[in-house]
Amino acid sequence: MGAVKSTGRFTASLGTLGLLAGILLIAWSRHWLPTDLSSQMPAQEAGEAGAVPRLPVHDLRPGKLARRIAEDLIAPPPLDSSEIERIEPRAPLGELGLASPPRTPMPQDWHETLLYRPVATSSAIFEAMGRTVVISGTIDIDPDRTCSFGDAVWPCGQRARAAFNAWLRGRALKCLLPPDVDRFAIAAPCTLGKQDVGAWLVANGWAKASPSGIYAKAELVARGARMGIFGPPQ
């Protein structure tokens, strides 16, 4: 008797599951199937009696569901390259973002050398450890030169040399030198700590900028501010 009851319950469960499956199938067909199945069937198959309609196959691959909409309004119009005109670039708003002039490359055998106890012999020339070095990128002011400012004439060459010595105070300079330069003077870039020696001399008016150097703007500033040899007696 118990076996009969269990069989009846199992059959009832199967019937309930079948009913639910039928409801789901009807709901799915109403949502996905077009109302006019004949429009989705080939002409031959639509005319045949008992033909089974083919369901539309949806391509679910990525990018296949997108469709083009209003290309004439959204897509950019085609451009004719013959109508494109190249114009000159806009001038910079200021000098702050401009790249500094490249420095002259030095040979590979040149190396930085510390020169102790330098003594200025002119406004842009010094001697140290048996070497004579001219600060590159500058034009030296001869110690015998005189300068005029208004009605005053003053020995600007001697003053320029004294200003260079006072700034050095015997501190060591680091210069980029070639080997074996003890017997002749050499033009070389030098630094005092982190300060460019040539930039300091020209910016303070104690030397002029070489036409091929990088200190032309520093000389303009010194002239405008009447610094050093460009100003009154000091």
C-alpha positions, 0 to 999 in steps of 0.5 A: 500500500505504501508503494502505491502511494509513493508511486502516485506522488511521484507521478503527480510531481512529474505532472507538475513539472511538465505543466511548469515546463509547458508554461515556461515554453509558452512564455519563451515563445511569446517573447522571442518568436515574431508574431508573423512566422511566415516572414521569417521562413523562406518562400519555399518552406512557407508554402509547404504543408506542415513545414516547421518554422525556423526560429531566428538564431541570435549571434551572441558573439561580442560586438555582433549585437551592435548596429549602426545608427544615424551614420550621416549624423554621428560619423565624421564627414570625409575630408579632402586632403587637398583642402587642408592647409598647414600653418606655422606653429603659434609663438610661445607665450614666454621663455619659461618653457623653452629648452636651454641651448645645448652645450657643446659636446666635449671629447670623451677623454675630458674629465672633471678636475678639481683645481685648488686655490685658484687665483684670477689673473683677469676677469674670466681667467684664473691659474691653479695648480700650474694650469691656466684656464679661460672660462668657456663661453665668456669674453675676458675683460683686460685688466688694463681696460677702462670704462666710461659711465656718463662723465666718469671713467674708471678702471673696470678691468681691474675691478672685474678681476678683483670681483672675480677673486673676491667671489672665488676666495680661494675655493676649489673649482671643478673644471672639465679639462683634457689631459696634459694641459699644464703647458698652455691655457685651455678654455673650459667650463667650470663650476664653483659648488653648483654655480656655473662660473661663466653664468655668474661672471656674465650675469654680474657684468664682469665678463661678456658673453661669447657669440658662440656661447650660452650666456647671451641672455645673461649679458642682456640682463646685466646690461639692462640692470647696469651691472659690472662694467655696464654700470657706474664706477664701483 
